[in-house]
Amino acid sequence: MPLAASSQEDRDMAVKMRLKRFGSKMRPFYRIVIMDSRTPRDGRTIEEIGLYHPIEVEGKQITIDEAKAKEWLAKGAQPTDTVRGLLNQKGIHVK
């Protein structure tokens, strides 16, 4: 029975697109990653799809692999509000 329960959990896993923090104090940068919603902010990731440097010059702040982002959105990954805003800035429109 426990094996069936774990496979059921794997199918119902809520996948999120969210930010993973790196950098030093007062100099943060973030990776835009795909994670299970139950993992901690800096925990294990499924895949990295981009970078966000809030301190950089305006044109260099956001780098996103659009193909991977669209693929994960099609699979049902839910972006956090911040990541949704970043995707919309790069032209990947999310509802």
Secondary structure, DSSP 4 states (H G I P E B T S, - for coil): -HHHHHHHHHHT--EEEEEEEEEETTEEEEEEEEEETTS-TTS--SEEEEEE-TTS-GGGSEEE-HHHHHHHHHHTPEEPHHHHHHHHHTT----
